[in-house]
Amino acid sequence: MRKAFSALMEHAGKTDKKTIFFTGDLGFMALEGVRESMGDRFVNTGVSEQNMVTAAAAVASEGFTVFCYSIAPFTVFRPAEQIRLDVCLHNKNVKIVGNGGGYGYGIMGGTHHAIEDIAVLSSFQNMRCYIPFCKEDVEGVFNSMMDRVGPAYLRLGGGQKPEDLELPKYSHTRKLTSGKKITVVALGPVTLNALTAISSLNKDEIELFVITEIPIPNFSSELQESIKKTGKLLVVEEHVQRGGLGENLAELVLESGLSCQYQHLFAKGYPNGLYGSQKYHQKLSSLDPDSIKSKIQEMINEKK
Amino acid sequence: MNKEKLKKIKEDSLITLLELHMTAHSGHIGSSLSCLDILIYLYFQRMSEEDKFILSKGHAAASLYTVLNKYGKISDEQLKTYYQDGTFLAAHPPCGDDKVDGVIFGTGSLGHGLSLAAGLALSTKFSKKNFKVYCVISDGDCNEGSTWEAIMFAAHHKLNNLVVIIDNNGLQGFGRSDEVIKMMPFKEKIQAFGFDVVEAKNGNDFADLDKAFAEIDKNGSDKPKCIVARTTKGSGVSYMEDKLEWHYLPMDDDQYQTAIKEVRSNNA
């Protein structure tokens, strides 16, 4: 996903002189091409994320689009106040790019994970979070982000698309499989685990949607129809229970007057205090394919 | 501008500033008075129309509003809205560059201003515009790690169109700076970080500010500039001078009358 992003940035570097790229001293084996295409407009600001974000807001105030890159936790939490005040309250065209959202950095440990990022950032004025599902999805998400002038957060991860899956044309809410008994909605890369879970179940039963923007810009009629039809909604996200896709969607469901059975699979933090790969943490949080499959089966078998 | 005119602007500004604080029953008077002379000097002696100003110590907003009023960017009518419900002129400068002419960024949380100023100064390398950026920071600002991030950044990128003025009154939120957290010597520290640094012995005196700015102008280096201006919190109102409580207290009627009387007699 990072390579797909870099390729887009390289192109922007060549074609749009109003694009500026800041990195907090990260990007080895990834951003060299961006550095080359941007020239002087590529600035390694050093490991000083607070200054990076505020300076970016100031540069943006002179009519530029400024990207601020680091790994997800460092580009969100350390400069959270700078994002809140200098970027969001001033509605500046700054794009925060965090690599390795969720448990993406696995065995690097809790310091390197970002499982509360969307809760924090989506609560800020004018901010929208973009969470691509897989590398093929990055361009659509990127274009959507660039079309909207203002603060944005791009959460990159290691998502993959099954080879046989044809991605629908980009929209923040897209239906990937059709079925009658349950609606499953997943956020970004963890959608792959939901797809894997579904592949060994009766496909006619499960309607899977992927969502890639929070706050969800609007409640798609297709998703509303699906929830109305199945009466069962399972939300899957590699993000804590509060402030992510689950709460956002639950609110939309309540506001629209729909009624359904609701279950939520989310990042539980570090329940046993131990560390491991992204897959290890997903399993602990019941976000792995087997756990998602069990939850889907349990909900399908549950009486309405 | 000649000295007499500048002196008159100072007197008018002091009266307006005290009126603002009195009418609003607002605090931070000491902080406003501490940097008022610097702001007057910048707007009336130093800055061109293209130059940009960031007040990092946003709690001295009343001082900025006053000077912008005298400079013609804030009308008398708008100034009257200070501290009122539904105003842009809050106790700290408002967020958004479309709110008040002359206020590019809202500030109030310390440690942001210098990064904003450095970012603006850096932007000229991309836009090829030609402006200088002036930024007033406080002792408290210098407690913040982000300020030192910005100092490193400005020096590394040779932002010689950036001028930082430290309003060094030696008092901060809950004590004397020396007792809260030792930061001295500013000059040597900031020089070591890669700035041209000059001290203004009395940052509340236009003549001393003149000397300091003349000195940084002499040096045509590619380094960013810093003036460590030794100031007095509450400057111009003797009972407020160098007193921590005037970071917080509003004036009562008697205190206000005493202050006005002193300002008038000092400038008589």
HADDOCK unambig.tbl for C-alpha pairs under 7 A between the chains (distance, minus, plus):
assign (segid A and resid 45 and name CA) (segid B and resid 153 and name CA) 6.95 0.50 0.50
assign (segid A and resid 48 and name CA) (segid B and resid 149 and name CA) 6.17 0.50 0.50
assign (segid A and resid 50 and name CA) (segid B and resid 146 and name CA) 6.03 0.50 0.50
assign (segid A and resid 51 and name CA) (segid B and resid 115 and name CA) 5.41 0.50 0.50
assign (segid A and resid 51 and name CA) (segid B and resid 146 and name CA) 5.90 0.50 0.50
assign (segid A and resid 51 and name CA) (segid B and resid 149 and name CA) 5.95 0.50 0.50
assign (segid A and resid 51 and name CA) (segid B and resid 150 and name CA) 5.73 0.50 0.50
assign (segid A and resid 54 and name CA) (segid B and resid 112 and name CA) 6.80 0.50 0.50
assign (segid A and resid 54 and name CA) (segid B and resid 115 and name CA) 5.66 0.50 0.50
assign (segid A and resid 54 and name CA) (segid B and resid 116 and name CA) 5.71 0.50 0.50
assign (segid A and resid 55 and name CA) (segid B and resid 115 and name CA) 5.08 0.50 0.50
assign (segid A and resid 55 and name CA) (segid B and resid 116 and name CA) 5.13 0.50 0.50
assign (segid A and resid 55 and name CA) (segid B and resid 118 and name CA) 6.33 0.50 0.50
assign (segid A and resid 55 and name CA) (segid B and resid 119 and name CA) 3.91 0.50 0.50
assign (segid A and resid 56 and name CA) (segid B and resid 119 and name CA) 6.31 0.50 0.50
assign (segid A and resid 58 and name CA) (segid B and resid 116 and name CA) 5.18 0.50 0.50
assign (segid A and resid 58 and name CA) (segid B and resid 119 and name CA) 4.91 0.50 0.50
assign (segid A and resid 58 and name CA) (segid B and resid 120 and name CA) 5.23 0.50 0.50
assign (segid A and resid 59 and name CA) (segid B and resid 119 and name CA) 5.27 0.50 0.50
assign (segid A and resid 59 and name CA) (segid B and resid 120 and name CA) 5.54 0.50 0.50
assign (segid A and resid 59 and name CA) (segid B and resid 123 and name CA) 5.13 0.50 0.50
assign (segid A and resid 62 and name CA) (segid B and resid 123 and name CA) 6.90 0.50 0.50
assign (segid A and resid 89 and name CA) (segid B and resid 95 and name CA) 6.15 0.50 0.50
assign (segid A and resid 90 and name CA) (segid B and resid 95 and name CA) 5.52 0.50 0.50
assign (segid A and resid 90 and name CA) (segid B and resid 96 and name CA) 4.64 0.50 0.50
